[in-house]
C-alpha cells in the first residue's frame, strides 16, 4: 500500500518551533484530534501535515501527525517516531524548566493514541499484528526501549502509556517476532537438514477484556494514567451473532466489531466510570463532555462498520428497485407491511 503521509524526517526537519500552542488554531487542532479519536487517524494526520508544511507551529499538530504516521507505517515506524519526540523535547526548551504543561498534554495524547492501536491489534492477532511481528527486528525493539527511557527522563506527559508501550515492545512484540523468525534461522544454520515444522501460534483464549497483556501476567496491569483504562466491557473483536436479515437461508454470518473508534469510545466510557469512583469530578466532566458530543453526532457506520457493510452492499446492488418501492410506499398494503414488521420481525421475515 502506498503511503500518503510524508516521512517524519522530511516533514519535521528543523521543526524546533513546534513547541508552541497556537490559541488561534485551537478550533482546528481540537477538530483534528477529535477526528483521530474517532478512528480516522490518516485523514487527521494528512491535514495536520499540510498545516505543518505551512506556518503552523502547534505541537498538538505534530502529535496528530505522528499518530497517523504510526497507523500508516506500523510498529517498524516506532523508533523513528520516538526519535522525533526525543528531538522535539530536547530542542528550543529551557533544560531546567522542562517541557510546558501543554506540551506534556500533547505528548500524553500521542502516547495514548499509540497505546490504543497497539492494544487493539495485539488483542485481535489480526493481519496488522502479523505484519508487525514479521517486519520488526531486534535492533528496532531495543531502540524503542532506549528512546522511551530518554523521553521519560524529559517529559512526564503520558509517562504511564509510554512505559506500557515500551514494555509491550520488549515483552510482547519482541518475543512474538522471535518465534516467527525461528524457522528461517534454523534453515540458515543447518541447510543440510530439513527445517523443523514451525509450531502454529496458539489462538488467543477469550479474555474478559481487550488489552495487550496475557491473563497470567498479573503484575502487568493496564492502569495507565489517571482516568484511562484499556478494558472493554464489550470485546470489539469477538464475533457476535448479528440480527437476522431478510434472507431465508438462515441468520446472517457473525459480525466482528473491529472498529478502532468503538474501542476508543469504550475506553472513554470505562475511564468515566473510574473517575467517578475516585471522586475526580473535574476529569470525569471532561470525558463526559466528549462522550456527549459523540452521542449527539453519532454515526453508527463509524463505530460499527462491519455491522452495516453487508447491508449497504446489498442495498447498493438493489437500490433502484428499493427506491421505487419507497416512493410508492404511502399505500394501505405498505402500511400493513410496516405494522407486520414492527409487530413480529421473525414472522415478517419467515412468512
C-alpha positions as CSV (number, residue, x, y, z in Angstrom):
1,X,0.0,0.0,0.0
2,X,1.4,3.4,-0.9
3,X,2.0,5.8,1.9
4,X,0.1,9.1,1.8
5,X,1.9,10.9,4.6
6,X,5.4,12.4,4.4
7,X,8.1,10.8,6.5
8,X,8.8,12.4,9.8
9,X,12.4,13.2,8.8
10,X,11.1,15.1,5.8
11,X,8.3,17.0,7.5
12,X,9.8,17.7,10.9
13,X,13.4,18.5,9.8
14,X,14.4,21.7,11.7
15,X,10.9,21.9,13.3
16,X,12.1,23.0,16.7
17,X,9.5,25.8,16.5
18,X,6.7,23.2,17.0
19,X,6.8,23.6,20.8
20,X,4.2,26.3,20.9
21,X,0.4,26.2,21.4
22,X,-1.4,28.4,19.0
23,X,-4.6,29.8,20.6
24,X,-5.9,30.9,17.2
25,X,-5.6,27.3,15.9
26,X,-7.4,25.7,18.9
27,X,-10.5,25.0,16.9
28,X,-8.7,23.3,14.0
29,X,-6.4,21.3,16.4
30,X,-9.3,20.1,18.5
31,X,-11.2,19.1,15.4
32,X,-8.3,17.1,14.1
33,X,-7.7,15.4,17.5
34,X,-11.4,14.5,17.6
35,X,-11.2,13.1,14.1
36,X,-8.3,10.9,15.1
37,X,-10.0,9.8,18.3
38,X,-12.9,8.7,16.1
39,X,-10.5,6.4,14.3
40,X,-9.7,8.5,11.2
41,X,-6.0,8.9,12.0
42,X,-4.8,9.1,8.5
43,X,-7.1,11.9,7.4
44,X,-6.4,13.8,10.6
45,X,-2.6,13.3,10.1
46,X,-2.7,14.4,6.4
47,X,-4.5,17.6,7.4
48,X,-2.0,18.2,10.3
49,X,0.9,17.6,7.9
50,X,-0.4,20.2,5.4
51,X,-0.6,22.8,8.2
52,X,2.9,21.9,9.5
53,X,4.3,22.4,6.0
54,X,2.9,26.0,6.2
55,X,3.2,28.4,9.1
56,X,1.6,26.2,11.8
57,X,3.7,25.6,14.8
58,X,1.4,23.9,17.3
59,X,2.9,20.9,19.0
60,X,-0.5,19.2,19.1
61,X,-0.5,19.1,15.2
62,X,2.8,17.2,15.5
63,X,1.2,14.7,17.8
64,X,-1.7,14.2,15.4
65,X,0.6,13.7,12.5
66,X,2.9,11.2,14.4
67,X,-0.1,9.2,15.5
68,X,-1.3,8.9,11.8
69,X,2.2,8.1,10.7
70,X,2.3,5.1,13.1
71,X,-1.1,3.9,11.9
72,X,0.1,4.0,8.3
73,X,3.6,2.6,8.8
74,X,3.2,0.2,11.7
75,X,5.4,-0.9,14.5
76,X,8.6,-0.5,12.5
77,X,8.0,3.2,12.5
78,X,8.1,3.5,16.3
79,X,11.9,4.0,16.6
80,X,11.8,7.0,14.2
81,X,8.7,8.3,15.7
82,X,10.1,8.2,19.2
83,X,13.4,9.8,17.9
84,X,11.3,12.7,16.6
85,X,9.6,13.1,20.0
86,X,13.0,12.9,21.7
87,X,14.4,15.7,19.5
88,X,11.3,17.8,19.9
89,X,11.5,17.7,23.7
90,X,15.2,18.5,23.6
91,X,15.2,21.4,21.2
92,X,14.4,25.0,22.0
93,X,13.5,24.4,25.6
94,X,14.9,25.5,29.0
95,X,16.6,22.4,30.2
96,X,15.9,23.4,33.9
97,X,12.2,24.2,33.3
98,X,11.5,21.2,31.2
99,X,8.5,20.9,28.8
100,X,5.5,23.1,29.3
101,X,2.3,21.6,30.7
102,X,0.6,21.9,27.2
103,X,3.5,20.1,25.5
104,X,3.1,17.4,28.1
105,X,-0.6,17.2,27.3
106,X,0.1,16.8,23.6
107,X,2.6,14.0,24.3
108,X,0.1,12.3,26.6
109,X,-2.5,12.4,23.8
110,X,0.0,10.9,21.4
111,X,1.1,8.1,23.6
112,X,-2.5,7.2,24.5
113,X,-3.3,7.1,20.8
114,X,-0.4,4.8,20.1
115,X,-1.3,2.6,23.1
116,X,-4.9,2.4,21.8
117,X,-3.8,1.0,18.5
118,X,-1.2,-1.3,20.0
119,X,-3.7,-2.8,22.5
120,X,-6.4,-3.3,19.8
121,X,-4.2,-5.1,17.2
122,X,-2.4,-7.2,19.8
123,X,-5.6,-8.4,21.3
124,X,-7.1,-9.2,17.8
125,X,-4.0,-11.0,16.5
126,X,-5.1,-9.6,13.1
127,X,-3.3,-9.0,9.8
128,X,-1.8,-5.8,11.2
129,X,-0.3,-7.6,14.2
130,X,1.1,-10.4,11.9
131,X,2.7,-7.8,9.7
132,X,4.3,-6.1,12.7
133,X,5.8,-9.3,14.1
134,X,7.2,-10.3,10.7
135,X,8.7,-6.9,10.0
136,X,10.2,-5.8,13.3
137,X,13.8,-6.5,14.1
138,X,15.6,-7.0,17.5
139,X,17.5,-3.8,16.8
140,X,14.3,-1.8,16.5
141,X,12.9,-3.4,19.7
142,X,16.0,-2.2,21.5
143,X,15.8,1.3,20.0
144,X,12.1,1.6,21.1
145,X,13.2,0.7,24.7
146,X,16.1,3.2,24.7
147,X,14.1,6.0,23.1
148,X,11.3,5.5,25.6
149,X,13.7,5.9,28.5
150,X,15.2,9.1,27.1
151,X,11.7,10.6,26.6
152,X,10.6,9.6,30.1
153,X,13.6,11.4,31.5
154,X,12.5,14.6,29.8
155,X,8.7,14.7,29.9
156,X,6.2,13.2,32.3
157,X,3.4,13.7,29.8
158,X,1.8,10.3,29.1
159,X,4.5,8.5,31.1
160,X,2.2,5.7,32.1
161,X,1.2,5.0,28.5
162,X,4.8,5.3,27.2
163,X,6.1,3.0,29.9
164,X,3.4,0.4,28.9
165,X,4.3,0.8,25.2
166,X,8.0,0.1,25.9
167,X,7.2,-2.9,28.0
168,X,4.8,-4.2,25.3
169,X,7.5,-3.9,22.7
170,X,10.0,-5.7,24.9
171,X,7.8,-8.4,26.4
172,X,5.1,-9.0,23.7
173,X,6.2,-7.8,20.3
174,X,9.8,-8.9,20.6
175,X,9.1,-12.5,21.7
176,X,6.3,-12.9,19.1
177,X,8.7,-11.7,16.4
178,X,11.4,-14.1,17.6
179,X,9.0,-17.0,17.4
180,X,8.0,-16.4,13.7
181,X,11.7,-16.0,12.7
182,X,12.9,-19.2,14.2
183,X,12.3,-21.4,11.2
184,X,14.4,-19.1,9.0
185,X,17.3,-19.2,11.5
186,X,17.2,-23.0,11.5
187,X,17.4,-23.2,7.7
188,X,20.4,-20.8,7.7
189,X,22.3,-22.6,10.4
190,X,21.7,-26.2,9.1
191,X,20.9,-26.2,5.4
192,X,21.7,-29.9,5.1
193,X,18.9,-30.9,7.4
194,X,15.2,-30.4,6.8
195,X,13.9,-27.4,8.9
196,X,11.6,-28.3,11.7
197,X,8.0,-27.7,11.2
198,X,7.0,-24.4,12.9
199,X,4.6,-24.8,15.7
200,X,1.4,-23.0,14.9
201,X,0.8,-19.9,17.1
202,X,-2.0,-20.8,19.5
203,X,-5.2,-19.0,19.2
204,X,-5.8,-16.5,22.0
205,X,-8.1,-17.6,24.7
206,X,-11.3,-15.5,25.2
207,X,-10.5,-12.8,27.8
208,X,-12.7,-10.6,29.9
209,X,-11.1,-7.5,28.4
210,X,-9.1,-6.5,25.4
211,X,-5.5,-5.3,26.1
212,X,-2.1,-6.3,25.1
213,X,-1.3,-8.3,28.2
214,X,-1.8,-12.0,29.0
215,X,-4.1,-13.0,31.8
216,X,-1.4,-14.8,33.7
217,X,0.8,-11.7,33.7
218,X,-0.7,-10.4,37.0
219,X,1.9,-7.7,37.7
220,X,1.3,-6.1,34.3
221,X,-2.0,-4.4,34.8
222,X,-3.1,-1.8,32.3
223,X,-3.8,1.1,34.7
224,X,-2.3,3.9,32.5
225,X,-2.6,7.5,33.6
226,X,-5.4,8.6,35.9
227,X,-8.8,8.3,34.1
228,X,-7.8,5.9,31.4
229,X,-8.2,2.2,31.1
230,X,-7.7,-0.3,28.3
231,X,-10.5,-2.6,29.5
232,X,-13.6,-3.1,27.3
233,X,-17.0,-4.1,28.6
234,X,-17.7,-5.5,25.2
235,X,-15.0,-7.2,23.2
236,X,-14.9,-5.3,19.8
237,X,-13.1,-8.2,18.1
238,X,-15.2,-11.1,19.4
239,X,-17.8,-12.5,17.0
240,X,-21.4,-11.7,18.0
241,X,-24.5,-13.0,16.3
242,X,-26.0,-10.4,14.1
243,X,-29.8,-9.9,13.8
244,X,-31.4,-12.0,11.2
245,X,-31.6,-10.3,7.8
246,X,-34.2,-10.7,5.1
247,X,-32.6,-13.9,3.7
248,X,-34.5,-17.2,4.0
249,X,-31.2,-19.2,4.0
250,X,-30.8,-18.6,7.8
251,X,-29.2,-16.0,10.1
252,X,-26.6,-13.6,8.8
253,X,-23.0,-14.5,9.4
254,X,-21.4,-13.4,12.7
255,X,-20.1,-9.8,12.6
256,X,-16.7,-8.8,14.1
257,X,-17.0,-5.4,15.7
258,X,-13.4,-4.4,14.9
259,X,-13.7,-0.6,14.8
260,X,-10.9,1.4,16.5
261,X,-13.4,4.2,17.0
262,X,-15.6,1.8,19.0
263,X,-12.6,0.6,21.0
264,X,-11.7,4.2,21.8
265,X,-15.3,5.1,22.8
266,X,-15.4,2.0,25.2
267,X,-12.2,3.1,26.8
268,X,-13.6,6.6,27.4
269,X,-16.8,5.1,28.9
270,X,-14.7,3.0,31.3
271,X,-12.4,6.0,32.1
272,X,-15.5,8.0,33.0
273,X,-16.6,5.2,35.4
274,X,-13.2,5.1,37.0
275,X,-13.0,8.8,37.6
276,X,-16.5,8.8,39.2
277,X,-15.4,6.0,41.5
278,X,-12.4,8.1,42.5
279,X,-14.4,11.2,43.0
280,X,-12.4,13.1,40.4
281,X,-15.3,15.0,39.0
282,X,-13.4,17.6,37.1
283,X,-11.7,14.9,35.0
284,X,-15.0,13.0,34.7
285,X,-16.7,16.1,33.3
286,X,-14.1,16.4,30.6
287,X,-14.7,12.8,29.4
288,X,-18.5,13.2,29.8
289,X,-18.4,16.3,27.6
290,X,-16.5,14.3,24.9
291,X,-18.9,11.3,25.1
292,X,-21.9,13.6,24.9
293,X,-20.5,15.1,21.7
294,X,-20.1,11.6,20.3
295,X,-23.7,10.7,21.2
296,X,-25.2,13.9,19.8
297,X,-23.3,13.4,16.5
298,X,-23.3,9.6,16.5
299,X,-22.6,7.9,13.1
300,X,-23.2,4.2,13.5
301,X,-21.1,3.4,10.4
302,X,-18.0,4.9,12.0
303,X,-18.4,2.8,15.2
304,X,-19.9,-0.3,13.7
305,X,-18.7,-0.5,10.1
306,X,-18.7,-4.3,9.9
307,X,-22.3,-4.5,11.1
308,X,-23.6,-2.4,8.2
309,X,-21.2,-3.4,5.5
310,X,-23.2,-6.3,4.0
311,X,-26.5,-4.3,4.3
312,X,-25.0,-1.4,2.4
313,X,-23.5,-3.7,-0.2
314,X,-26.9,-5.4,-0.8
315,X,-28.8,-2.1,-0.8
316,X,-26.4,-0.6,-3.3
317,X,-27.0,-3.6,-5.6
318,X,-30.8,-3.3,-5.5
319,X,-31.2,0.5,-4.8
320,X,-33.2,1.2,-8.0
321,X,-35.9,-1.3,-7.1
322,X,-35.9,-0.4,-3.4
323,X,-36.2,3.4,-4.2
324,X,-39.2,2.8,-6.4
325,X,-40.9,1.0,-3.5
326,X,-40.0,3.7,-1.1
327,X,-41.5,6.3,-3.4
328,X,-44.8,4.3,-3.8
329,X,-44.9,3.5,-0.1
330,X,-47.9,5.5,1.1
331,X,-50.5,2.8,0.4
332,X,-52.6,0.6,2.6
333,X,-50.6,-2.5,1.6
334,X,-47.3,-0.8,2.5
335,X,-48.7,0.4,5.9
336,X,-49.9,-3.1,6.8
337,X,-46.4,-4.5,5.9
338,X,-44.8,-1.9,8.2
339,X,-47.2,-2.8,11.0
340,X,-46.5,-6.6,10.5
341,X,-42.7,-5.8,10.5
342,X,-43.0,-3.9,13.8
343,X,-45.1,-6.5,15.5
344,X,-43.2,-9.6,14.6
345,X,-39.8,-9.4,12.8
346,X,-39.3,-13.2,12.8
347,X,-42.7,-13.8,11.3
348,X,-42.2,-10.9,8.8
349,X,-39.0,-12.5,7.5
350,X,-40.1,-16.1,7.5
351,X,-43.7,-15.9,6.4
